[in-house]
Amino acid sequence: MQMDVTTDALIAITILWGFVFIYAVMASMDFGAGFWSMIYMNKEQTKSR
């Protein structure tokens, strides 16, 4: 038994996975910035020398 994947279904799955991938990349950048903001909050000397 072989399942045929239509072109429309393949395009839809590709677009959905693309959105998931872009969302994951953007979320990791946002979560990373929030992490460093939490770590360095209320620190007086946060600038590099």
HELIX and SHEET records of a PDB file:
HELIX    1   1 THR A    7  TYR A   40  1                                  34    
END                                                                             
